Amino acid sequence: MSFINFLNKPKNELESASKLPPVASDENEPSKACPECHRQIPLSQLWANCNCCRDCGYHFRMNARQRIHCFTDADSFKEFDPELQSEDFLAFPGYKKKLELTETVSGEKEAVTCGTALVRGLECCLFVMDPYFMMGSMGTAVGEKITRLFEYATRHRLPVVGFTVSGGARMQEGLLSLMQMAKTSGAVQRHSDAGLLYITVLTNPTTGGVTASFAMEGDIILAEPKATVGFAGARVIEQTTRKKLPQGFQTSEFMLEHGFVDAIAPRDKQRQIISTLLKMHSGGGQDAG
């Protein structure tokens, strides 16, 4: 997609990340080591660059609230169903305690946060999955929240933008967790039948039942650099097929090369790219009458 390449290309040297001046920071400020280039990055610099390394571009993980803060217009996010959460209806060993502990540690009640927001003044429905809540696993509450969001978007003729990160369906909820694949896919289809836009952004990792359902059903599918995208894990595939997988298998770049992803969208370009896409498709949304 040529317009994506245009948006990603710096217009001059001053816009290049490698040419940006350093952000002032205290010598005693906490820092984090980049797993790729091993540079110690002060946290203020890290967050000034959307939680990415300014030297090598490595994308650190973000929780849902951090991503919403970086992606949406200030104070524009209005959350839906904040109290909705899964229950241990199967009495799965240790699940209730794990839910309580995860809620305490993450500060969230579920693995997805949904609502409406503005992106450069353009309204959309938004869902953001959280890697720090059971690795973004999809249980009944996650499926219900995403389904409700799409139903709201269909009624109000709004586009949907979704950020996915997941280890797949939540095994502690058994078959009802797997049913969310069909449930969410049905809501996506009704939204599509209404002529409305759905954009997905695949972040690291997007796997399992989420990949096999709503993550890959977007009209436009973007992915962050070097994100893992797939259904089964690479080791499982190799053990099952008894074949060595190609280099870089299941990376977003591999998916782009083989036609499963439309474009790679670095985090610091996502607002620009997605707002452009929303504007281009606005005739199918609020202005459709």
C-alpha positions in Angstrom: 0.0 0.0 0.0 1.8 3.1 -1.3 0.2 5.6 1.1 1.4 3.6 4.1 4.9 3.7 2.7 4.5 7.5 2.2 3.4 8.0 5.8 6.2 5.9 7.2 8.9 7.6 5.2 10.5 10.7 7.0 10.2 13.9 4.9 13.7 15.0 6.0 16.5 14.0 8.4 15.0 15.9 11.3 12.0 13.6 11.3 14.2 10.5 11.4 14.1 8.7 14.8 17.9 8.4 14.8 18.2 12.2 14.4 15.9 13.2 17.2 17.5 15.1 20.0 17.8 13.2 23.3 15.1 13.8 25.9 16.5 15.4 29.0 16.5 13.0 32.0 17.9 12.7 35.5 20.9 10.5 35.9 19.1 8.8 38.8 16.0 8.2 36.7 14.9 4.5 36.4 15.7 2.9 33.0 14.9 -0.2 31.1 17.3 -2.3 29.0 16.3 -2.9 25.3 16.3 -6.6 24.5 17.5 -5.9 20.9 20.3 -3.3 21.2 20.9 -3.7 25.0 20.9 0.1 25.5 19.7 1.4 28.9 16.7 3.7 28.1 15.5 6.2 30.7 11.7 5.7 31.2 10.9 9.3 30.2 12.6 8.8 26.9 10.9 5.4 26.4 7.4 6.9 27.0 8.2 10.0 24.9 8.6 7.5 22.0 5.4 5.4 22.6 7.3 2.8 24.7 9.7 2.0 21.8 13.5 2.1 21.6 14.6 5.2 19.8 17.8 3.5 18.6 16.6 0.2 17.2 12.8 0.6 17.2 12.1 -2.4 19.5 8.5 -2.3 20.6 8.1 -3.0 24.3 4.7 -4.4 25.6 2.1 -1.9 26.7 -1.0 -2.5 28.9 -4.4 -1.5 27.6 -4.5 1.9 29.4 -1.1 2.9 28.2 -1.9 2.1 24.6 -5.2 4.0 24.8 -3.3 7.0 26.2 -0.8 6.9 23.4 -3.2 6.3 20.5 -6.3 8.4 21.2 -7.0 12.1 21.6 -6.6 13.3 25.2 -9.6 12.6 27.5 -11.7 11.3 24.6 -12.0 7.6 25.6 -15.3 6.6 27.0 -15.3 3.1 28.4 -18.0 0.5 28.0 -18.8 -2.3 30.5 -15.9 -1.7 32.9 -17.4 -4.1 35.5 -18.0 -7.0 33.2 -15.7 -9.9 34.1 -15.4 -13.7 33.9 -16.6 -16.1 36.5 -15.2 -19.5 37.5 -18.4 -21.3 36.5 -16.5 -24.6 35.8 -14.8 -24.5 39.2 -11.5 -25.0 37.4 -8.7 -25.7 39.9 -7.0 -22.4 40.9 -8.9 -20.3 38.3 -10.7 -18.1 40.8 -7.6 -17.3 42.7 -5.7 -16.6 39.5 -8.4 -14.1 38.4 -8.2 -12.3 41.7 -4.5 -12.1 41.6 -4.4 -10.9 38.0 -7.0 -8.2 38.7 -4.8 -7.0 41.6 -1.6 -7.0 39.6 -3.0 -5.6 36.4 -5.6 -3.2 37.8 -8.1 -4.5 35.2 -11.1 -6.7 35.6 -10.7 -8.4 32.1 -8.3 -8.9 29.3 -9.9 -6.3 27.0 -10.9 -2.7 27.4 -13.6 -1.3 25.1 -15.2 2.0 24.4 -15.4 5.0 22.0 -12.6 7.5 21.4 -11.4 10.2 19.0 -8.3 9.7 16.9 -7.2 13.1 15.5 -10.8 14.2 15.9 -12.4 11.2 14.2 -14.8 9.1 16.3 -14.5 5.3 16.4 -15.2 2.3 18.6 -12.1 0.9 20.1 -11.0 -2.3 21.8 -7.6 -2.9 23.3 -6.5 -6.3 24.6 -4.1 -6.4 27.6 -1.1 -8.7 27.7 -0.8 -8.3 31.5 -4.2 -9.9 32.1 -3.7 -13.7 31.6 -1.8 -12.9 28.4 -4.9 -11.4 26.8 -6.6 -14.8 26.8 -10.2 -14.8 25.5 -12.9 -15.9 27.9 -16.6 -15.4 27.9 -16.3 -11.8 29.2 -13.8 -10.8 26.6 -16.1 -12.2 23.8 -19.1 -10.5 25.3 -17.4 -7.1 25.6 -16.1 -7.2 22.0 -19.5 -8.4 20.7 -21.3 -5.6 22.5 -18.8 -3.1 21.1 -19.5 -4.2 17.5 -23.2 -4.1 18.1 -22.9 -0.6 19.4 -20.8 0.4 16.4 -23.3 -1.1 14.0 -26.2 0.7 15.6 -24.4 4.0 15.6 -22.6 3.5 12.2 -19.1 3.8 13.7 -15.9 2.2 12.5 -14.1 -0.2 14.9 -10.3 -0.2 15.6 -9.0 -3.1 17.5 -5.6 -3.8 19.0 -5.1 -7.5 19.6 -2.6 -9.4 21.8 -3.5 -12.9 23.0 -2.3 -16.3 23.8 -5.7 -17.6 22.6 -8.9 -19.0 24.1 -8.9 -19.3 27.9 -8.7 -23.0 28.8 -10.2 -22.5 32.3 -13.6 -21.7 30.7 -13.6 -24.7 28.4 -16.0 -24.9 25.4 -17.7 -21.6 26.3 -14.4 -19.9 25.7 -14.1 -21.4 22.2 -17.7 -20.4 21.5 -16.5 -16.7 21.6 -14.8 -17.2 18.3 -18.1 -17.7 16.5 -19.9 -15.1 18.7 -17.5 -12.3 17.9 -17.2 -13.3 14.3 -20.9 -13.0 13.9 -20.9 -9.5 15.4 -18.0 -8.6 13.0 -20.0 -9.9 10.0 -23.1 -7.9 10.9 -20.9 -4.8 11.2 -19.4 -5.5 7.8 -22.8 -6.1 6.2 -23.8 -2.6 7.3 -20.9 -1.3 5.2 -18.8 -0.2 8.1 -15.0 -0.2 8.5 -13.0 -2.5 10.8 -9.3 -2.1 11.3 -7.2 -4.5 13.3 -3.7 -3.9 14.7 -1.9 -7.1 15.5 0.6 -6.7 18.4 3.0 -9.2 19.9 1.8 -11.9 20.3 -1.5 -12.5 18.6 -2.2 -16.2 18.6 -4.7 -19.0 19.0 -8.4 -18.5 18.9 -8.2 -14.7 18.7 -6.1 -15.1 15.5 -8.6 -17.6 14.2 -11.5 -15.2 14.7 -11.8 -11.4 15.0 -8.1 -10.6 14.8 -7.9 -11.6 11.1 -11.3 -10.4 10.1 -10.5 -6.8 9.7 -11.1 -5.0 6.4 -7.6 -3.6 6.9 -5.1 -5.6 8.9 -2.0 -3.8 10.3 0.7 -5.3 12.5 3.4 -3.9 14.7 7.0 -4.7 13.6 8.3 -8.2 14.5 5.1 -9.2 16.2 4.3 -12.9 16.5 1.1 -13.8 14.6 -0.2 -17.3 14.3 -2.5 -20.0 15.5 -0.5 -22.9 16.9 3.0 -22.3 18.3 6.0 -22.8 16.0 7.3 -25.7 18.1 3.9 -27.5 18.0 3.8 -27.1 14.2 7.3 -28.5 13.7 6.6 -31.5 16.0 3.3 -32.2 14.2 4.5 -31.8 10.6 8.1 -33.0 11.3 9.3 -30.2 9.1 11.6 -27.3 9.8 9.8 -24.0 9.5 11.1 -21.1 7.4 13.2 -18.3 8.9 11.0 -15.7 10.5 7.9 -17.8 10.4 4.9 -16.2 12.2 6.5 -12.8 12.3 4.4 -9.9 11.1 7.0 -9.3 8.3 6.5 -12.9 7.1 2.7 -12.4 7.2 3.0 -9.3 5.1 5.1 -11.1 2.6 2.6 -13.9 2.3 -0.5 -11.6 2.1 -2.0 -12.1 5.5 -1.3 -8.5 6.7 -1.8 -5.3 4.7 1.0 -3.2 6.2 3.5 -3.0 9.1 2.6 0.0 11.3 5.2 1.2 13.7 3.7 2.4 16.9 4.7 6.0 16.5 3.0 6.1 13.1 -0.3 4.4 14.1 -2.3 7.5 14.9 -1.3 9.0 11.6 -2.0 5.9 9.5 -5.3 4.9 11.2 -6.7 8.5 11.2 -5.9 8.7 7.5 -7.8 5.4 7.0 -10.7 6.5 9.1 -10.9 9.7 7.1 -10.7 7.9 3.8 -13.6 5.6 4.7 -15.8 8.2 6.6 -18.4 8.0 3.8 -19.4 4.6 5.2 -19.8 5.8 8.8 -21.3 8.8 10.5 -21.9 10.7 7.2 -23.8 7.9 5.5 -27.2 9.1 6.7 
